[in-house]
Amino acid sequence: MTQQNVVVCNTKSSGDLSVFPAASAAQKPPVGGGYISISRRPRRVLKNLEINGDNRINALVESMRASSPTHLMSTPSLTEEHSSWILRYPSALDMFDEIMKGSKGKQIVMFLDYDGTLSPIVEDPDRAFMSNSMRKTVRKLARYFPTAIVTGRCKDKVYNFVRLAELYYAGSHGMDIKGPTRTSKYNRDSNAEGVLFQPASEFLPMIDEVYQQLLDKTKSTPGAKVENNKFCVSVHFRCVDEKKWTELLHQVQSVLKEYPKLRLTQGRKVVEIRPTIKWDKGKALEFLLESLGFANCNDVFPIYIGDDRTDEDAFKKLRDRGQGLGVLVSKFPKDTSASYSLQEPNEASDGISSTLGGMETGIHASTLVGIYVIIMYMKLHIRMQYIPNLP
């Protein structure tokens, strides 16, 4: 594995960069961090998604169909399976009192996926805009505790969607991390400076090369979209006829087979080509906690909310650390290492504005209210994304 470095930008010296080795991943997790655990049957292990044969292409197509909301909505009733799933992964809203107890006296740190979490899933990934109401909520969230957006998207693109300078941004599945330009008020290290972390910089020329080849290779498939996310390349299937998925995967395979240092992973109607380094959203979460001074603290309570398969690395990291909790945003049952779930809400959003008013009364109570509000907003977005023909 390539030596990974952290680059810290000294904003006081006009871009002066210093480099120091990243913390060892073998660090033992802290004890007694307040992780909320729910007993459940073991999670099934997913098959390796790297493509090198027809069998794996077929398996990948079936996996993508199974994770497609439109595909699942066309199946027979899932009531019994859904009820069983909810028992294992209860609603975060229903378990709000338990979350309050687990986080009491601890510093909450929020980690949020972007697509499908802060914005609805849309056909054109370039139009996955964040609503003004959601932006306002996230801004208030960041007033009370450190907040990071962890996404597979290019960091700069997500920043342009969100436009909140006070957040931490981890793009390309955590391979491109940048913190606020000014010292965060939550950072326990008073000498800390803006964080810039890019553990896969040496892969940039290779990623650009693969991106150009995939643009050319996939242009014959109607609806296919190739997106350069700086440290990874995404091939979107959302607008591709399902009958063409196998053909499109073969096109991706024909390019990827020439690059043994890259690997393929799957998301929701998307496959992504990424460097083979041992880095993911879970590693990004751990790095950000360390950057904030919470590496070996028992009084921190990380909360990660996401909807995609790639978010499972972060959910698993929280379990390994024995701290905080993961919340899976999903309308349909799926295997997960999260503790809680969010689905289509029965609650209306009428109380959101009045709830926000309570954020000025007491710092700990306010942070918990903030969690409640962000959850309600995300539940509203999940409901809206399954209503067809929205204006």
C-alpha positions in Angstrom: 0.0 0.0 0.0 1.2 3.5 -0.8 2.4 5.6 2.1 -0.4 8.0 2.9 0.2 11.6 4.0 -1.7 14.3 5.6 -1.2 17.8 4.1 -2.0 20.6 6.5 -2.5 24.0 4.9 -1.2 26.9 6.9 -3.6 29.7 6.0 -1.4 32.3 7.7 1.5 31.8 5.4 -0.1 32.0 1.9 -0.5 28.4 1.1 2.5 26.9 2.9 2.1 23.2 3.0 3.5 20.8 5.5 3.3 17.0 5.4 3.2 14.4 8.2 2.3 10.7 8.2 -1.3 9.7 8.7 -2.2 8.0 12.0 -1.9 4.2 12.1 -5.1 2.4 11.3 -4.1 -0.2 13.8 -4.9 2.1 16.7 -7.1 0.4 19.3 -10.7 1.8 19.5 -11.5 3.7 22.7 -13.5 2.0 25.4 -16.8 3.2 26.8 -17.6 5.7 24.1 -21.3 5.2 24.3 -22.0 3.2 21.2 -25.7 2.2 21.0 -25.9 -1.5 20.1 -28.9 -3.5 19.0 -28.6 -7.3 18.7 -29.4 -8.7 15.3 -28.6 -11.7 13.1 -25.2 -11.5 11.4 -24.9 -9.4 8.3 -24.4 -11.4 5.0 -21.1 -10.7 3.4 -21.3 -9.1 0.0 -19.4 -10.6 -2.9 -16.4 -9.0 -4.3 -17.6 -6.5 -6.9 -14.4 -6.3 -9.0 -15.3 -7.4 -12.5 -13.2 -10.0 -14.2 -15.7 -12.3 -15.8 -19.2 -12.8 -17.1 -20.4 -14.4 -13.8 -19.4 -11.4 -11.8 -21.0 -9.1 -14.3 -24.2 -11.0 -14.0 -24.0 -10.9 -10.2 -23.4 -7.2 -10.3 -26.4 -6.6 -12.5 -28.6 -8.6 -10.2 -27.2 -6.8 -7.2 -27.9 -3.5 -8.8 -31.5 -4.5 -9.6 -32.0 -5.7 -6.1 -30.9 -2.3 -4.7 -33.1 -0.3 -7.1 -36.1 1.3 -5.5 -38.2 1.1 -8.7 -37.4 -2.6 -9.0 -38.3 -3.3 -5.4 -41.6 -1.3 -5.7 -42.7 -3.7 -8.4 -42.3 -6.8 -6.3 -45.0 -8.5 -4.2 -45.8 -7.2 -0.7 -42.8 -6.8 1.6 -44.8 -6.2 4.7 -43.6 -9.2 6.7 -40.0 -8.7 5.7 -40.2 -5.0 6.4 -41.7 -5.5 9.9 -38.9 -7.9 10.8 -36.3 -5.5 9.4 -37.7 -2.6 11.5 -37.4 -4.7 14.6 -33.7 -5.0 13.9 -33.2 -1.4 12.6 -35.8 0.7 14.4 -36.7 4.2 13.3 -34.2 6.9 14.6 -37.2 9.0 15.4 -38.9 6.3 17.5 -35.7 5.7 19.4 -34.9 9.4 19.9 -35.0 9.1 23.7 -32.4 6.3 23.6 -30.2 8.5 21.4 -30.5 11.3 23.9 -29.4 9.0 26.7 -26.5 7.6 24.7 -25.2 11.1 23.8 -25.6 12.8 27.1 -22.5 14.5 28.3 -20.6 13.8 25.0 -19.5 15.9 22.1 -21.7 15.0 19.1 -20.0 15.0 15.7 -22.3 14.7 12.6 -21.3 12.9 9.4 -23.7 13.2 6.5 -23.8 11.5 3.0 -25.0 13.9 0.3 -26.9 12.1 -2.5 -30.1 10.5 -1.2 -29.5 12.0 2.2 -29.2 15.8 1.9 -30.6 15.8 -1.6 -33.0 13.5 -3.4 -31.7 11.0 -6.0 -32.2 12.5 -9.4 -31.6 11.2 -13.0 -29.0 13.9 -13.7 -26.3 13.8 -11.0 -25.3 17.4 -12.0 -28.7 18.5 -10.8 -28.7 17.0 -7.4 -29.3 20.3 -5.8 -29.8 20.9 -2.1 -32.9 22.7 -1.1 -32.6 26.1 0.6 -34.5 24.7 3.6 -32.0 21.8 3.9 -29.1 24.2 3.6 -30.5 26.4 6.4 -30.9 23.3 8.6 -27.4 22.1 8.0 -26.0 25.5 8.7 -27.8 25.6 12.1 -26.6 22.0 12.7 -23.0 23.2 12.3 -23.5 26.0 14.7 -23.8 23.5 17.6 -21.4 20.7 16.7 -18.8 19.8 14.0 -20.5 18.6 10.8 -18.9 16.8 7.8 -20.3 15.8 4.5 -18.8 12.4 3.3 -19.6 11.6 -0.3 -18.4 9.7 -3.3 -18.7 12.9 -5.3 -15.9 15.3 -6.1 -15.3 17.5 -3.1 -15.5 20.7 -5.1 -18.8 19.7 -6.8 -20.5 19.0 -3.5 -19.2 22.2 -2.0 -20.8 24.1 -4.9 -24.1 22.3 -4.1 -23.9 23.0 -0.4 -22.1 26.3 -0.2 -21.4 26.2 3.5 -17.7 27.1 4.4 -18.1 26.0 8.0 -18.4 22.3 7.2 -15.8 19.6 6.6 -16.0 18.0 3.2 -14.7 14.5 2.4 -15.1 13.9 -1.3 -14.2 10.8 -3.5 -15.2 8.5 -0.6 -12.8 10.2 1.7 -9.8 10.5 -0.6 -10.1 14.2 -0.8 -10.7 15.9 2.6 -10.8 19.6 3.4 -11.8 21.4 6.6 -12.9 24.9 7.3 -10.3 27.5 6.3 -10.5 29.0 9.8 -9.8 27.0 12.9 -12.9 25.2 14.0 -14.3 26.2 17.4 -14.7 22.5 18.1 -11.1 21.5 17.6 -9.4 20.6 20.8 -6.0 21.4 19.3 -5.7 25.2 19.6 -2.8 25.1 17.1 -4.8 23.2 14.5 -5.0 24.7 11.0 -7.1 24.0 7.9 -7.0 20.3 7.0 -6.3 19.0 3.5 -5.9 15.2 3.1 -5.4 13.4 -0.2 -4.0 9.9 0.3 -4.4 8.9 -3.4 -2.8 11.9 -5.2 -0.5 9.7 -7.2 -3.5 8.1 -8.9 -4.8 11.4 -10.4 -3.2 10.9 -13.9 -4.5 7.3 -14.0 -8.0 8.4 -13.0 -8.1 11.1 -15.7 -6.9 8.6 -18.3 -9.6 6.1 -17.3 -12.2 8.8 -17.4 -11.4 9.8 -20.9 -11.4 6.1 -22.1 -14.8 5.5 -20.4 -16.3 8.5 -22.1 -15.3 7.1 -25.4 -16.2 3.5 -24.7 -19.6 4.2 -23.3 -20.8 6.8 -25.8 -22.7 4.1 -27.7 -24.9 3.3 -24.8 -27.9 5.7 -24.6 -28.3 7.3 -21.2 -24.9 6.3 -19.8 -23.1 9.1 -17.9 -19.5 9.1 -16.8 -18.5 11.5 -14.0 -15.0 12.4 -13.0 -15.0 12.7 -9.2 -11.3 13.5 -9.1 -10.0 10.4 -7.2 -12.6 8.1 -8.6 -14.8 7.7 -11.8 -18.5 7.1 -11.6 -20.5 5.4 -14.4 -24.2 6.1 -13.9 -26.9 3.6 -14.9 -29.9 5.6 -13.8 -30.9 6.7 -17.3 -29.8 3.5 -19.1 -32.4 0.9 -20.2 -32.1 -2.1 -17.8 -31.6 -4.4 -20.8 -28.4 -2.5 -21.6 -26.8 -2.8 -18.1 -24.8 -5.9 -18.9 -23.5 -4.3 -22.1 -22.5 -1.2 -20.2 -20.7 -3.3 -17.6 -18.8 -5.1 -20.3 -17.7 -1.7 -21.7 -16.4 -0.7 -18.2 -14.7 -4.1 -17.8 -12.8 -3.6 -21.1 -11.3 -0.5 -19.8 -10.7 -1.5 -16.2 -8.9 -4.8 -17.0 -5.9 -2.7 -18.1 -5.6 -1.0 -14.7 -4.8 -3.6 -11.9 -4.3 -0.7 -9.4 -7.9 0.3 -9.7 -11.0 -1.5 -8.4 -14.7 -1.5 -9.0 -17.4 -0.8 -6.4 -21.2 -0.6 -6.7 -23.7 2.0 -5.5 -27.3 2.8 -6.3 -27.5 2.5 -10.1 -23.8 3.4 -10.3 -20.4 1.7 -10.5 -17.3 3.5 -9.4 -13.6 3.0 -10.3 -11.4 3.7 -7.4 -7.7 3.2 -6.4 -7.0 0.0 -4.6 -5.6 1.8 -1.5 -7.2 0.9 1.8 -9.2 4.0 2.2 -13.0 4.5 2.4 -15.7 6.5 4.2 -15.0 4.7 7.4 -11.3 5.7 7.3 -12.4 9.3 6.5 -14.6 9.4 9.5 -11.8 8.2 11.7 -9.4 10.7 10.2 -11.8 13.6 10.8 -12.4 12.6 14.4 -8.6 12.5 14.9 -8.2 15.9 13.2 -10.8 17.3 15.6 -8.8 16.0 18.6 -11.2 13.1 19.4 -9.0 10.1 18.4 -8.8 8.6 21.9 -11.7 10.3 23.7 -14.5 8.6 25.5 -16.7 11.7 25.5 -17.4 11.9 21.7 -20.6 10.7 20.0 -20.2 10.4 16.2 -23.5 10.1 14.2 -23.3 9.0 10.6 -26.3 9.2 8.3 -26.2 7.7 4.8 -28.2 5.7 2.3 -25.7 4.0 0.1 -23.6 0.8 0.2 -20.4 2.8 0.5 -21.7 4.3 3.7 -21.5 0.8 5.3 -17.8 1.3 5.8 -18.5 4.2 8.1 -21.3 2.3 9.9 -18.9 -0.6 10.5 -16.2 1.8 11.7 -18.5 3.2 14.4 -19.2 -0.4 15.5 -15.5 -1.2 15.7 -14.9 1.9 17.7 -17.8 1.2 20.0 -18.9 4.8 19.7 -21.9 6.7 18.4 -24.4 5.3 15.9 -25.1 4.9 12.2 -28.5 5.7 10.6 -29.4 4.1 7.3 -31.7 6.1 5.0 -33.7 3.5 3.2 -37.4 2.8 2.3 -36.7 -0.9 1.7 -35.1 -3.6 3.9 -31.4 -4.2 3.3 -28.5 -5.6 5.2 -26.6 -2.9 7.1 -24.2 -2.3 10.0 -26.2 0.8 11.0 -28.1 0.9 14.3 -31.2 2.7 13.1 -33.1 3.5 9.9 -35.1 6.2 8.3 -37.9 5.6 5.9 -40.9 7.4 4.4 -42.3 9.5 7.2 -45.8 9.4 8.6 -45.0 12.7 10.4 -45.7 15.9 8.6 -43.0 18.6 8.5 -45.3 21.2 10.2 -43.3 21.2 13.4 -39.9 21.8 11.9 -39.9 25.6 12.1 -41.1 25.6 15.7 -38.6 22.9 16.6 -35.8 25.0 15.2 -36.8 27.8 17.6 -35.8 25.6 20.5 -32.2 25.4 19.4 -31.3 28.5 21.4 -32.1 27.0 24.8 -29.1 25.0 26.2 -26.2 23.7 24.2 -26.8 19.9 24.8 -30.6 20.1 24.3 -30.0 22.2 21.2 -27.7 19.7 19.6 -30.2 16.9 20.2 -33.0 19.1 18.7 -30.7 19.6 15.7 -30.4 15.8 15.2 -34.2 15.6 15.3 -34.6 18.3 12.8 -32.1 17.0 10.3 -33.7 13.5 10.5 -37.1 15.0 9.8 -35.8 16.9 6.9 -34.1 13.8 5.4 -37.3 11.7 5.9 -39.2 14.4 4.0 -36.7 14.2 1.2 -36.9 10.4 1.0 -40.7 10.6 0.8 -40.5 13.2 -1.9 -38.1 11.3 -4.1 -40.6 8.4 -4.5 -43.4 10.7 -5.6 -43.4 10.7 -9.4 -43.6 13.8 -11.6 -42.7 16.3 -9.0 -42.5 19.9 -10.3 
